Amino acid sequence: GVCTAGAIALVNAAIGQLGEATGNPIAYATSFIVLAIASLFASVLARVLLVRLSQDSVFALQVQLSQQILASDLRQLECLGTPRLLAGLTEDVQAIATAVYLLPPVGISLAVVAGCFAYIAWLSGWVFLGVMGLAVVAGYSCRWLLRRGRGLLAQARSLQDVLFGQFAALTGGIKELKLHARGRTDFLTADLRATADRYRLLSARGLILFATTDSWGKSIFFVAIGLILFALPQAFAIDTEAIAGFVVTFAFVVGPLENIVNKLPLVSRASVALQNLEALKLQLQDGAEVASVTRAPRSRWQTLELRAAAYTYRGTDGSEFALGPIDLTLHPGEVVFIVGGNGSGKSTLAKLLLGLYVPSAGAIYFDGDRVESGDRDWYRQHFSAVFADFYLFERLLGFDEPDLDARALKYLQTLQLDGKVQIERGRLSTTQLSQGQRKRLALLVAYLEDRPMYVFDEWAADQDPHFRAVFYEQLLPELRDRGKTVIAISHDDRYFHCADRTIALDYGRVVSDTRPARSSACTD
Ligand SMILES: Nc1ncnc2c1ncn2[C@@H]1O[C@H](COP(=O)(O)OP(=O)(O)OP(=O)(O)O)[C@@H](O)[C@H]1O
């Protein structure tokens, strides 16, 4: 900016000296070259520094947000919902990235404008004051338009969360939509198109307001040039050189000003995105847990107790589901089945036991010690689980043993997957398998983790009769014999006799806790 203002001053002075005998064109030319080179270096340096800054901040934002999601309470994440989190991680971060990336040219333009204004002030304090007066008028009138535009962009952004949910329904429900032509049309018109249309409308209205601001700002600018060209010479005795200087400066400042104004919608969008991210971060912080495992998990334990532990889901529509209060003590080396009808609270109880949900009343005691919020992450490290909606990572995460592939191969053979999947340096050759096979792979990961307690949520539901029998009659007893505690949620009443203990739930309450005599079919 300083270099550019200097160049304009030099050009003005050089024009004034043209044809004069006392002029020194070589000195002007040399100064001009020096200024041009300095301007080139300054602008390259500024861009390099600002691009680095912008990319560093995007990187930091993505990593920080991911860490916060990982450290947040599961229930808080469930309530926020995947679409909101995904929209934050992609749309908001991208909007900020775009604006931050554009900041270098805007920064340079601002510096040029400041430099030009400084030059005007040097030429004439009065003209500078006049220009500032006009700038204040322009600023206030544009502010109103910008605020409205920003409000519309904020409304459009909140629709993006809804759109993300509908995109998820589109990809997740593609099979159903393909089968159902009327349903497909209904979904497309009443849901997706309607939301996308409303988003388009709000965005367009916001952007039109920004465009109006741009044109309005420019017309004020023309007023300024007109005043200087026509009114100023009438009011004050100003020489032609100074007027030429003002006009050249104004003409020069149009480009950078336009650059700043053109970027306003993007900056506004980024500011809306930033507000969204801040709100998301605050909500994540609300549910933040102490996510650090400072001590090694216990290899031996005696008791795990739920003492009057309860958990309540509260829906936004006022509905409620209450689990508990439940009193329960688990010991090492027992196979416990949790049974009950759909919606009786089995999975909720499992999440409570796993430390994924925090009891809303009562507490969990591990070897007599109450599990507090600071211990919860450590406590969870005692469990391996295969959830009903399990997720299979393509890599075995967190293992550093050199014999991992050999150990994994052994379990691949046990689970009859060795013909389908290879594991090389902890990476699965494929996860594109049948649902039952994928669940067996999830079980393999749990086996490799070799933790003291296992939780299986309807693991056998997707297995063929042969593997179902293998699971209940061979795999579970093997785990018990290795001293593991297995908590299996099951609807397979054919195999209830394989449990050491059966806990039945109904409407969130334990209705029975029995220890049936174990059948010989289930002992190895
Ligand atoms: N994410 C959730 N948000 C709000 N309420 C929930 C949520 N998950 C479950 N519930 C409520 O909790 C109740 C118990 O659900 P849970 O998943 O624990 O049942 P379940 O016994 O495992 O059922 P199923 O045999 O069908 O898997 C449900 O009836 C439902 O009302």
The ligand as an ORCA input file, in Angstrom:
! r2SCAN-3c Opt
* xyz 0 1
  N     -30.911    -42.107     20.599
  C     -32.063    -42.115     21.286
  N     -32.690    -40.965     21.568
  C     -33.836    -40.933     22.264
  N     -34.443    -42.039     22.736
  C     -33.875    -43.222     22.487
  C     -32.649    -43.323     21.756
  N     -32.312    -44.619     21.684
  C     -33.280    -45.287     22.320
  N     -34.213    -44.465     22.815
  C     -35.398    -44.830     23.614
  O     -34.976    -45.784     24.545
  C     -35.778    -46.943     24.476
  C     -34.880    -48.158     24.656
  O     -34.035    -48.257     23.553
  P     -32.929    -49.377     23.447
  O     -32.208    -49.161     22.179
  O     -32.133    -49.395     24.692
  O     -33.835    -50.690     23.379
  P     -33.416    -52.197     23.105
  O     -33.949    -52.993     24.234
  O     -31.971    -52.317     22.842
  O     -34.255    -52.481     21.782
  P     -33.974    -53.486     20.543
  O     -34.200    -54.879     21.020
  O     -35.018    -53.058     19.562
  O     -32.582    -53.212     20.081
  C     -36.515    -46.891     23.160
  O     -37.828    -47.338     23.315
  C     -36.508    -45.437     22.798
  O     -37.707    -44.865     23.235
*
